Amino acid sequence: MAEDFKGQPRLPNFAAPRRYDIFLEPHLTACLFSGTATITVDVLLPTQFLVLNAADLCVDTSSVSLTTSTTSCSAISPVSIELVEEDEIMVLQFGSQLPLGESLLKIEFSGTLNDQMRGFYRSKYEYKGEVQNMAVTQFESVDARRCFPCWDEPAFKAKFKITLEVPSELVALSNMPVSDEKFNGDLKIVSYDESPLMSTYLVAMVIGHLDYIQGLTTDGVQVRVYTQVGKTDQGKFALDVALKSLNLYKDYFAVPYPLPKLDMVAIPDFAAGAMENYGLVTYREVALLFDARFSSAYSKQDVAITVAHELAHQWFGNLVTMEWWTHLWLNEGFASWVSYLAVDAIFPEWNIWTQFLDETSSGMMLDALSESHPIEVEIKHANEVDAIFDSISYDKGASVIRMLHSYLGADCFQKALASYIKQYAYANAKTEDLWAVLEEESGEPVKDLMNSWTKQQGYPVISVKMNSNKLLVCQEQFLSDGSSAAGTWIVPLTLCCSSYENSKKFILTSKSDELDIDDLILNKKGKQETFWLKLNTNQTGFYRVKYDDELAAGLKYAIQADKLSLMDKIGTIDDANALCVACKGTLSSLLSLLDAYSMESDYTVLKRVISVSLKIANVVDDATPDLSDKIKLFLIKLLESPAEKLGWDVKEGESHLDTMLRAELLMALVRLGNTSTVDEGIRRFYIFFNDRNSSVLPPDIRKAAYVAVMQKCTSSDKWGYESLLKIYREAHQSEEKMRVLGSLASSPDKSIVLDALNFLLTDEVRNQDAVYGLNVSNQGRETAWEWFKENWEYISKTWVSTPLLSGFVKSIVSLFASYEKSKEIEEFFANRVKPTFERALKQSLERVNTKAHWIEGVRSDESLAEVVSHLADKA
């Protein structure tokens, strides 16, 4: 009968947990733990079985017992216990049918504090000059079962009563406040208040030598930031953001923060960026800590967004939880969108909603692959869940929410969200539940509109051209490889003509339509040179636009004349770049459009211009080596002007955005091989290396100098490489170590690349950080591929249980740009692929083939040489 439960996507629903009483005793030196789970189980349907999750645990089968209402104090034992390793389930069979109603299931177990950064694991840190082990949990998505037997699915919400036995000198944290603490010699038993109803993936514990700073929200909620001893000052910025975010969310969701306390902890070893555990949010150190002396402006912004994201989850995810992983985007898409709302309110000068288009662009790039997936993706097995924690669930999810928010209006949207939170508090919800609430509040057909965006993968490109005073629009699915697909969407279209006051909205429900815009173009006659039309105003829609030649020329004029908003400047170049990659537009046209941005000075726009420029520089090395130098000269001249205005040195009182822009521009110019920038970076590095307190290389521009040094580094002169290793080894800040790691493999010298890659596999680099050292140039990609193959067995074993293995695959495979290499890579993985990274591999191979197709398109661009010569001469 146990066979009936094997290979199933979900646990059977004939029983459900109501309360867990969990006792855990971690042994930090031996890296072991033991525990007892006493679970109140509600038997809902006639059954002889209890089926729950357990993995990597040693269950004491003699301890397993069930006390029912009919057996009173005497417990019954199962007649068989089967642990199904491949499905991570434990099947308990009893001798007769279990009585309906609540019973107590008791299980004793033990396990290992693993080094895989999932389940109950160990993280190494230094305390008083000695290396210590911290005990940490990471249960999302399906790893609570590695700490204690449980019904490890989001819909099985229950209350949790946690008790820990730990060394008396250590700090022990869990989701709820401490209710009791008893000391017994070198040990103490710490008990915590019972939690409200919550899912297993949100249970958390952290045990180690920690210090904290704290504050109170306006409602009196205690908020603490825990760090390694001596680092609490670096938590002040995150604490301030947390307090302001909690106050903002309380008002926005019209529901108070649900718990009496909130702790945020910086963990030295952490696979993800952060984790929203209810009341005990865990972070990588770089995602929580900020030190003005050593941290960049970008890091400051990233800390703010990450904190705001995780705290949004306390409502959207923790209080109201997705019913199943198919609806993960409800958690992640909304938390991403709301985090920008909060950061915009706290730091309006950051222009964060314009920066949000980075999220949209990221989602669009992934969703333009045939190997993408719908926002709502069917999950058939637990081992598939981690693969959907990607840009679709986060970035596309957040972007379609922004589109819907724009369509319904801010007030209506907020009221509906507040109603949704109240209606499903302490329960679970599906995507359609949210649509129903929004539909009721707005009176709009939200379900029909949004199903086309969440239940099918991809998005449309809207082709647009003028015919008299009619606008002809046609939609088709956009794919980066230029192929065709059959998707059709209900698209909220917005457009403006020659002015943002001259605007209109439409809903496109069919493949094509003819829109009457006669009232918008009354001023067209006699003003042909000034007429322009922009579809997808301020990029609120998740679609691309392809203009005919006349409309494209009008948009180019609007950019040059500074008529477009920042968002529309970004959207115009982003769409043109995507169309060029798909061979739906030419590189010569894209370069001509880039030229229109020559007077641009805004960070958000230039960041996208830089991104497009570097992609062009990368592809022309393979596609047209004879034109590569001229194209790079044009790109350098495009970026030199704003770079010269900002200079290398920070100006007193300069804006946050200018500080970030300087870093982007200098890094781009170094990567493009601009001699003067590379030389200045190396000059400043020499000074900084000999005097770390020197102001010549502040944190924001340090990586540009590091990459400059590595570009000149060779096997015969390794001073730069060895100097950076010295900086890495002496650095106490995670951010500085990451800067160095991200630079080492950028050398064009193959032997240096190999040294840098081998360094990633040493004990000097934390497993969480190794993937960030895979920034390899075109010159080093073959070396990287050979290294990857030679070390595959070690890499796959070391990172097999984390999403970081997908990062290795994507970083190495995506370097290439030929059909031949794609085939070679596919053959290598033929017998090595696993479900945890299969999707990432397929997507990476598709990216390789897409670049190969783009190269063909570039080579067939007959006007490219002429356009490049003109632009280079002009530059």
C-alpha positions, 0 to 999 in steps of 0.5 A: 500500500505504501506504493500508492504514495510514491512518485506523487507531487503532493502529500495525501490530504487525509490527515493534516498537522495542527500543532508542532512541539519541536525539541532540538539539541544541536551539537555545534562542534560535532556538527550533529543534532538530535530532536523530538517532534510531537505533532498534533495530527488531525485525521480527516478521512478514514485511513490506516496511514500517515504520510509526511516528509522526512529527508537526511534524518535518522528516525528512531523507529522504536520511538514513533508512536501515536496517541489517539483519543480512543487509546487515551494514555497508551500509544500505538505504534505503526506496524510498518515504517518506510522511508522513501528516499527519492520522494523524501517521504515517511509512510507510517502504516497502522494496524487498523483505521485511525479514529477521526479527529486529533491525535498526537504523533511522536517521533525521535530523530537525529541528523547532521548539521550539513554544509549544503546551506539548506535544512539545518546547517552549519555556517563558519565564522570567527569568534575571538580568533577561533573558527566557530560553527553557527547553526542556521536553518534554511527551509524554503522551499522544501527543506524543513524535512531535513530538520524534523519530520513534517508535512512540508508543504505550504498549505499544511499550516500549523502552530509551532512551539520550538524548544532548543537546548544549546550552549549557555553562552550562545544566542539562540533565536527562533520565529517567536520571542523567548518564553522561558530560559533554564540554565543547566551548567554549560547548557541552557534550554530555551523555549519560545512562544507558540507561533500563529498558523504558518507554513513549515518553510518559514520556521527558523532557528539561528544559534551562535555568538551574536550581537545586536542593535534594536529599535521600535516601530510606531506600534511598539514592535521590537526590531533587532539586527543581529550580526557577528560580534563587532559588526553591529554598526554595519546593521544600522542602515538596515535597521532604519529601513526595516523600521520605516518599511514596517510602518509603511506596510502596516498602513498600505496593507491596513493590517498590523505586523502580525508578530510581537518581534522581528529579528534580522540576522546576517549569516556568513554562509547563505545560498540565497540573498535573504529568506523571509522566515516569519519573525526571523529574517536571515540574510547574506552579510552583503545583503544586510550590512552596510559600512559607509567606509567600505560599501558602495552606493549600489550596495546601500541601495541593494540592502534597502531593496532586499530588506523591504522585499523580505519584510513585505513577505511578512504579509504577502507570503507569511500571513497569506501564503501561496497554496502550492509552489505553482503560485510562488509568484504571488510571494515573490512577484508581489514582494519585489513590486512592494519593495520598490514602493517602500524604497521609493517612499523612504528614498524618493531621490533614488528614482527607484521606479525608473530603476525598476525597469531593470527588473522588467528587462531581466524578466523579458530576457528570460521570458523571450526564451522558448525554454522559459515557463509561465508565471504559474508553472505546474510543479510535479515533484519537490525537486522541481521547485528550486528551479522556478525561483527565477526572473519569471517568478520575481521580475516578470511577476513584479512587472505584470503587477505594475502593469495591472496597478497602472491599469486599475489605478493606485487607490483601487489596487491598494484597497483590493490588496488590503481586502485580500490580506484580511480575507486570507490572513493565516490561510492559503491562497491561489492566484485566482483568489487574488484576481477575484478580490481585485475584480470585485473591487475594480469592476474590471475583468481582471481574471480574463486580462491576467490569465493571459499573462500568468498561465502562458509563457512569453509576451508579445511584440507589438508591431505598429505603423501609421495609415493616415490617422489610423494606427495599425497594431499587430501582436505576435509572441516575441522570441529572442531567436527570431522564431515564431510562436502562437501566443496571444495576450490581452494587452493594455496599450498606452500611447502618447503623441508628441506630448505626454498630455496627448495620450490614450489607452486601448485594450488589444484583445486580438492579433491585430487592430486598427486604432483611431488616434485622429484626435491625437495627431491634429497637430501632425500636418505642417509639423512632420519633423516634430511628430513622434509617437511612443507606445507603452508609455513609461514602460508600464506594459510587459511587451516590446514595440516594433515601429515602422521606419517613419515612427522609429525616426520620430522616436529618435528625434524625440530622444535627441530633443529630450522629449521622452521620459527617462522610462521611455528612453530606457524602453526605446533602446531596450526594445531596439536591442532585443529586436536586433538580437532576434534579427528583427532589426539591424545592428546598424539601426541600433548603433544609429539609435544609440548615437541619439543618446550622446547627450544623455547624463541620467544614471538610469538611462545610461545604465541601459545604454551601457548594458546594450553597448557591452552586449554589442561589443561582445557579439562583434568580437565574434561576428565582425572582428574587422569592424570590432575596433571601430564599433568599440571606438564609437561606444567609448566616445559615447560613454566618455563624455558623461564619464569625464564630467563625473571624473574619478573623484567623488564630488562634495554633495553629489547625488546617490545616482551620480555616484552609481553612474560613475562606477558604471561608466568607468567599468564599461570603459575598462571593459571596452578597453579604453586605454586612458581609463585602464591606465588611470585605474591601474595608477590609482590601484598602485596608490591604494594597494600601498595605502588602503586608507587612501581616498583615491579608490573609494568603494564604488569605483574600486572594481573598475580599477581591479578589472583594469589591473587584471586586463594587463595581468599576464603569466609573466607578470602576475603582480596584479593577480597576487596583489588582488589575492592579498587584498582578498585575504586581508579583507574583513568585509564580504563586499570587498571579497566579492569585488575581488572575486568578480575581477580575478577571472577577467584577465585575457591571459588563459593561465591567469584565468585558470589560476583564478578559477582554481582559486574558487574551489579552495577553502579560501572561498566560501561555497556561497561566493564561488559562482560570483568569480565566474566573470570570464571574458571571451578570451578566457571562455574556452579555458573556463569550459575545459576547467568546468569539465575537468572539475564537474564531478567536484562542482556537481557534488559540492553544490548539488543541493543548492541553486548555486549549481545552476549558477555555475552552469549558466555562467559557463555555458552562456559565455559561448556563441556558436551552434557547434559549441552548443552541440558540444555542451549538450553532448557533455551534459547528456548523461549528467543532467539533473532536475535541479539544473535541467531548466537552467541548462536548457535556457543557457543552451538556447542563449548560446544558439540565440547569439549564434543566430544574432551573429548571422544577422550581424554578418548579413547587415549590408549597411553596417560597415558604412554606418560604423565608419560614419559613427566612428568618424563622427566620434 
